[in-house]
Amino acid sequence: MNVLHEPADASAEQAQAAIAEEFAFFGDWTERYQYLIDLGRKLPPFPEALQREEFKVSGCQSQVWLVPSGDAQRLDFQAISDSSIVSGLIALLLRVYSGRAAAEILATEPRFIETIGLARHLSPTRSNGLAAMLAKVKQYARDVSA
């Protein structure tokens, strides 16, 4: 059973602002990629038993598993990838969306992607994977809201 942690930021919008501040600290994309990799390494351990087809995110070049738990009042996510940069992207997505109400998840557009320059610096396949992960998060939120 996963242990629920309170989100680091009070709201999804505050999480996005904090991410933008953190990335602004780095001078170039080499440093930003290293920071992303470091964030990915800090993801909590992901149970091998959850690496099942039903939780796999299609549309990602690397392997990604995203597991929801909770309800419309609070939806938590666990996720992992076999790619270090994608794991960093997961860490950012979880910071913004995990531990939030479904309504907040659905209302929050991922502005941090553009703000920190990810949209311009990810390969097309990683951009597609990020979009697929985001779509899955939003779909889980819609499912528990129904």
Secondary structure, DSSP 8 states (H G I E B T S, - for coil): -------SSSSHHHHHHHHHHHHHT-SSHHHHHHHHHHHHHTS----GGG--GGGB-TT-SS-EEEEEEE-SS-EEEEEEESSHHHHHHHHHHHHHHTTB-HHHHHH---THHHHTTHHHHS-HHHHHHHHHHHHHHHHHHHHHH-
